[in-house]
């Protein structure tokens, strides 16, 4: 009799996990509470809906997210395949048409013979084999059950969503298309840049500092924490006059065609859909009240008459203290058939979330088949991420995105950064391939390509 497993949460990690389990012959019940219960960030009932950026990070093979993407390809990730099929031009980044991406993932899962999608809220942790991938907006009832199981309070931080404008409303007599350092096909308008001189930048910073932010709820106001990788612009502006100019508004690698010079600061917009009709304002997550937010954003050169289809907003992001709870396989340390995946584990970034869902699915499969755990090598990007979130100092645990800093040092130090990253990338892909070849898993071995993306 085919064994039944449950996956709770139809986001990136849950969708990937459900597909991987179904492909391995399990009957999967995938629970998604939308549309019966919504969140403050989602706008549809589609699976794997992206609610912040539409970019899955750099696809360049010598960048951290590029390494992560290549590892997922070797492991047969469905969501990486869907992302590539629905990609939009974005220079060196893998960006997708949000609606097309979520629609394709939903269609794939709905039409899989081994997957049953159940549209209801789960309020208790099942006793049957389960992967919990409910993400940063886990519903209160289930969150309470997880807290009861772990015997400790959750950690949390705040995540924010960037505004989106229509392309036709951007004043291109002021703004210009270009990718930093001429990466990508700039003629396609992958990125639109709004340049600021020093006076315009100073006025913009002062407006942000004097703006009113949305009220936090009582339980959120008690102990607000912000994740350094996704800070709202008002938090950055409060740290100093030049913080934004050295952060998301850095002008490095760009020149204003009107002057031929590098601007004092630049607001960069990235294509948000395949049609190129929408652009999101890169790095401009904010909790400023919508009325004031619109007035402030219109101070940006080129956006004076912009049409905003979504304003920035903030939501609470909840994650478990993984170093005290999980093994690097994403398995709960006390419950052998309970796994976690996605942002709730403390892994940040879309591709990282996909990876943890895939790791959880592989290891739940191995557990149910009586096989040993598959702990990915720590010199792979996926292995390094899973190791970090399960071995960090629990008292100071913070979410982590893919980066070379969490990987082991090279045997022979390399000073040149590009050459060093190339060496990291090649070592990761070689190590993953070797690990799969040595594993008692014919399914994974059948996925290994004859060649893979070695960086040169």
C-alpha positions in Angstrom: 0.0 0.0 0.0 1.3 3.4 -0.9 2.2 5.5 2.1 0.5 8.8 2.8 2.4 11.9 3.9 1.2 15.4 4.7 2.8 18.8 3.7 1.4 21.8 5.4 1.8 25.1 3.5 1.6 25.7 -0.2 4.5 28.2 -0.5 7.8 27.6 -2.2 9.2 25.0 0.3 5.9 23.2 0.6 5.2 23.0 -3.1 8.7 21.7 -3.8 8.5 19.2 -1.0 5.1 17.9 -2.2 6.4 17.4 -5.7 9.5 15.6 -4.6 7.5 13.2 -2.4 4.9 12.6 -5.1 7.6 11.9 -7.7 9.0 9.3 -5.3 5.7 7.4 -5.2 4.1 8.8 -2.0 0.5 9.9 -1.8 0.8 13.5 -0.7 -1.9 15.7 1.0 -0.8 19.3 0.5 -2.7 21.6 2.8 -3.0 25.3 2.0 -5.4 27.5 4.0 -5.9 30.2 1.3 -8.4 31.3 0.2 -10.5 30.3 3.2 -8.0 32.1 5.5 -5.9 34.8 4.0 -2.7 36.5 5.1 -1.6 40.2 5.1 0.8 39.6 2.2 -0.8 37.2 -0.3 -3.3 38.4 -2.9 -4.3 35.2 -4.6 -5.0 31.5 -3.8 -2.2 30.2 -6.1 0.6 28.0 -4.7 4.1 29.5 -4.5 2.9 33.0 -4.7 5.8 35.4 -4.4 4.9 38.3 -2.1 8.1 40.4 -1.9 10.5 40.6 -4.8 10.1 38.8 -8.1 13.8 38.0 -8.2 15.3 34.6 -7.2 18.7 36.3 -7.0 21.7 36.2 -9.2 21.9 33.3 -11.7 25.6 33.9 -12.3 27.4 30.7 -11.5 30.0 32.4 -9.4 27.5 34.1 -7.1 26.0 32.5 -4.0 22.4 32.2 -5.3 23.8 31.1 -8.6 25.5 28.2 -6.9 22.3 27.4 -5.0 20.3 27.4 -8.2 22.8 25.1 -10.0 22.7 22.7 -7.0 18.9 22.6 -7.2 19.0 21.8 -10.9 21.2 18.8 -10.1 18.7 17.7 -7.4 15.8 18.0 -9.9 14.0 20.9 -8.4 10.5 21.6 -9.9 10.4 25.2 -8.8 13.7 26.0 -10.4 12.4 24.6 -13.6 9.2 26.6 -13.3 11.2 29.8 -12.6 13.3 29.4 -15.7 10.2 28.7 -17.8 8.5 31.9 -16.6 11.6 34.1 -16.3 11.7 37.8 -17.3 14.8 39.7 -18.4 16.7 40.9 -15.4 20.3 41.1 -16.3 22.3 38.6 -14.3 19.3 37.8 -12.0 16.7 35.1 -12.3 13.5 37.0 -12.0 10.0 35.7 -12.9 6.6 36.8 -13.9 4.9 36.4 -10.6 1.5 35.3 -11.9 2.9 33.0 -14.5 5.3 31.4 -12.1 2.6 30.7 -9.4 0.2 29.6 -12.1 2.6 27.1 -13.5 3.5 25.6 -10.1 -0.1 25.3 -9.2 -1.0 23.6 -12.4 1.9 21.1 -12.0 0.8 20.1 -8.5 -2.9 20.0 -9.3 -2.3 17.7 -12.2 0.0 15.2 -10.4 -1.7 11.9 -9.7 0.0 11.5 -6.3 -0.9 15.0 -4.9 -4.2 16.0 -3.4 -4.5 19.7 -2.6 -6.7 20.4 0.5 -7.8 24.0 1.0 -8.2 24.2 4.7 -6.3 25.4 7.8 -4.4 22.9 9.8 -4.6 23.7 13.5 -2.7 20.8 15.0 0.5 18.9 14.1 -0.5 15.5 12.6 0.8 12.3 14.0 1.4 11.0 10.5 4.6 11.8 8.5 4.6 15.5 7.9 6.5 18.4 6.6 5.6 21.8 8.0 6.4 24.6 5.6 3.9 27.3 6.7 6.3 30.2 6.2 6.6 33.5 8.0 2.8 34.0 8.4 2.0 30.7 10.2 -1.6 30.9 11.4 -1.9 31.4 15.2 -3.5 28.1 16.0 -0.8 26.0 14.4 1.9 28.4 15.7 0.7 27.7 19.2 0.9 24.0 18.6 4.4 24.2 17.3 5.4 26.4 20.3 3.9 23.8 22.6 5.8 21.0 20.9 9.1 22.9 21.1 8.6 24.1 24.6 9.8 27.6 23.9 8.6 30.9 22.5 9.2 31.8 18.9 11.7 34.2 17.6 10.5 36.8 15.1 11.5 39.7 13.0 9.7 42.0 10.6 9.8 41.5 6.8 8.6 44.2 4.4 7.3 44.4 0.9 8.5 46.9 -1.7 6.2 49.1 -3.8 5.4 48.4 -7.5 4.8 51.0 -10.2 3.5 50.8 -13.8 6.2 51.1 -16.4 4.2 53.6 -18.5 4.0 56.1 -15.6 7.8 56.4 -15.2 9.3 59.5 -16.7 12.0 58.2 -19.0 13.2 61.6 -19.8 14.7 61.6 -16.3 15.1 57.8 -15.6 17.3 55.6 -17.7 17.7 51.9 -18.4 21.0 50.3 -17.3 22.3 47.4 -15.2 25.2 48.0 -12.9 28.6 47.4 -14.6 26.6 46.8 -17.9 25.5 43.3 -16.8 22.6 42.0 -18.8 20.8 43.3 -21.9 20.0 46.9 -20.9 18.1 47.5 -24.1 15.3 45.2 -22.7 14.9 47.5 -19.7 15.8 44.9 -17.1 16.4 47.8 -14.7 15.3 51.4 -14.7 17.3 53.9 -12.7 16.1 57.2 -11.2 19.2 59.4 -10.5 19.4 61.9 -7.6 21.8 64.7 -7.1 23.0 65.5 -3.5 20.2 68.1 -2.9 17.4 65.8 -4.1 18.9 62.9 -2.0 19.0 65.1 1.2 15.4 66.2 0.8 14.4 62.6 0.2 16.1 61.4 3.4 14.6 64.1 5.5 11.1 63.3 4.2 11.6 59.6 5.1 12.8 60.5 8.6 9.8 62.7 9.3 7.2 60.2 7.9 4.7 58.4 10.1 5.0 54.6 10.2 2.0 52.2 10.5 1.1 51.3 14.0 2.3 48.0 15.3 -0.1 45.7 17.2 0.5 45.4 20.9 2.3 42.0 20.8 4.5 43.3 18.0 5.4 46.6 19.7 6.8 44.8 22.8 10.0 43.6 21.1 10.5 44.7 17.5 13.4 43.0 15.7 14.4 43.7 12.1 16.3 41.3 9.9 19.4 43.0 8.6 19.0 41.6 5.1 15.6 43.2 4.5 15.5 46.4 6.5 12.8 49.0 5.7 14.1 52.2 4.3 13.0 54.2 7.3 15.2 52.1 9.5 18.2 52.6 7.2 17.6 56.3 7.0 17.6 56.6 10.8 21.2 55.2 10.8 22.8 58.1 9.1 22.6 60.5 6.1 24.6 58.2 3.8 23.3 54.8 4.8 20.8 54.5 1.9 23.4 55.9 -0.6 25.7 53.1 0.4 22.9 50.6 0.5 20.0 50.1 -1.9 20.5 53.5 -3.5 24.2 53.1 -4.2 25.1 54.6 -7.6 28.2 52.5 -8.2 28.5 51.2 -11.8 25.9 53.6 -13.2 26.1 56.9 -15.1 23.4 59.4 -15.8 23.1 59.8 -19.6 22.1 63.4 -19.1 25.4 64.4 -17.4 27.7 61.5 -18.2 28.6 61.4 -14.5 27.8 59.0 -11.6 24.7 60.3 -9.7 24.9 61.0 -5.9 22.4 58.2 -5.4 20.1 56.0 -7.6 16.7 54.4 -7.0 16.7 51.3 -9.1 13.5 49.6 -10.4 13.4 46.0 -11.6 11.1 44.5 -14.1 8.3 42.6 -12.2 6.4 40.8 -15.0 7.1 39.3 -18.4 5.2 42.0 -20.2 7.4 44.6 -18.7 4.4 46.6 -17.6 5.3 46.6 -13.9 8.5 47.5 -12.0 9.2 47.0 -8.3 11.4 49.5 -6.4 14.5 47.5 -5.4 15.3 47.5 -1.7 12.4 49.9 -0.8 10.6 47.8 1.8 8.8 50.2 4.1 6.3 50.5 6.8 5.5 54.2 6.2 1.8 54.9 6.1 0.5 54.7 2.5 -0.6 58.3 2.1 2.8 59.7 3.2 4.6 56.9 1.4 3.1 57.9 -1.9 4.1 61.5 -1.4 7.7 60.6 -0.5 8.1 58.2 -3.4 7.0 60.9 -5.8 10.1 62.9 -4.7 12.1 60.3 -6.6 13.2 61.8 -10.0 11.1 60.1 -12.7 8.3 59.0 -10.3 6.6 62.3 -9.8 3.5 61.1 -11.7 4.0 57.3 -11.1 1.0 55.0 -10.8 1.5 52.8 -7.8 -0.2 49.4 -8.1 1.1 48.3 -4.7 2.5 50.3 -1.8 5.1 49.0 0.6 4.0 47.2 3.7 5.3 45.2 6.6 4.3 41.9 8.2 5.5 39.8 11.1 7.8 37.0 10.1 8.0 34.1 12.5 10.6 31.4 12.6 11.6 28.6 14.9 14.9 28.4 16.8 16.3 25.7 14.5 19.6 25.3 16.2 17.8 23.7 19.2 15.1 21.9 17.3 16.3 20.6 13.9 19.0 18.4 12.3 20.7 19.5 9.1 18.2 17.1 7.3 15.4 19.5 8.5 14.1 16.7 10.7 12.8 17.4 14.2 15.3 16.1 16.7 12.6 14.3 18.8 10.0 13.3 16.2 11.6 11.3 13.4 8.7 11.7 10.9 8.3 15.5 11.5 10.2 17.8 9.2 10.3 21.6 8.6 11.0 23.5 5.4 11.2 27.1 4.2 11.4 30.4 5.9 10.0 29.1 9.2 13.4 27.3 9.6 15.3 30.6 9.5 16.6 30.2 6.0 16.1 33.5 4.0 15.6 34.0 0.3 13.3 32.3 -2.2 15.8 29.8 -3.5 17.0 28.9 0.0 13.4 28.2 1.0 13.0 25.9 -2.1 16.1 24.1 -1.1 15.1 23.3 2.5 11.7 21.9 1.2 13.6 19.7 -1.2 16.0 18.5 1.6 13.1 17.8 3.9 11.4 15.7 1.2 14.5 13.7 0.4 15.1 12.9 4.0 11.5 12.1 4.9 11.6 9.7 2.0 14.7 8.1 3.4 13.3 7.9 6.9 10.2 6.1 5.7 12.2 3.7 3.6 14.5 2.8 6.5 17.6 4.5 5.0 20.2 6.7 6.6 19.9 10.5 6.5 21.3 12.4 3.6 23.2 15.3 5.1 24.4 17.5 2.2 28.1 18.3 2.3 28.8 21.5 4.1 30.9 22.7 1.1 27.8 22.8 -1.0 25.6 26.0 -0.6 22.5 24.0 0.4 24.5 22.0 2.9 26.1 25.1 4.3 22.7 26.8 4.7 21.2 23.7 6.4 24.2 23.4 8.7 24.2 27.1 9.6 20.5 27.2 10.7 20.9 24.0 12.7 24.3 24.9 14.3 24.2 28.6 15.0 24.3 30.0 18.5 20.6 29.6 19.7 20.6 32.7 21.8 21.6 34.9 18.9 20.1 33.0 16.0 19.2 35.2 13.1 17.9 34.2 9.6 20.5 33.5 7.0 20.6 33.9 3.2 22.9 32.0 0.9 26.4 33.5 0.9 30.0 32.3 0.6 30.8 33.4 4.2 28.9 30.3 5.6 31.0 27.9 3.6 34.3 26.3 4.7 37.5 28.0 3.7 39.2 26.7 0.6 42.2 24.4 1.2 44.4 26.9 -0.6 43.5 30.6 0.1 42.7 32.7 -2.9 43.0 36.5 -2.6 41.2 37.5 -5.7 37.5 37.6 -4.9 36.2 36.5 -8.3 38.6 33.6 -8.5 37.8 32.6 -4.9 34.1 32.6 -5.6 34.7 30.6 -8.7 36.6 28.0 -6.7 33.8 27.9 -4.1 31.3 27.3 -6.9 33.2 24.5 -8.6 34.0 22.8 -5.3 30.3 22.9 -4.4 29.0 21.3 -7.6 31.7 18.7 -7.6 31.0 17.8 -4.0 27.3 17.5 -4.5 27.7 15.3 -7.5 30.1 13.0 -5.6 27.8 12.8 -2.6 24.9 11.8 -4.8 27.0 9.2 -6.7 27.9 7.6 -3.4 24.4 7.6 -2.0 22.1 4.6 -2.2 19.4 6.5 -4.1 18.8 5.5 -7.7 16.3 8.3 -8.1 18.7 11.1 -7.4 21.5 9.4 -9.3 19.2 9.3 -12.4 18.9 13.1 -12.3 22.7 13.9 -12.4 23.4 15.6 -15.7 26.3 14.4 -17.7 27.8 17.9 -17.5 27.1 20.7 -15.1 27.8 24.4 -14.9 31.4 24.6 -14.0 32.5 28.2 -13.6 35.4 29.4 -15.7 
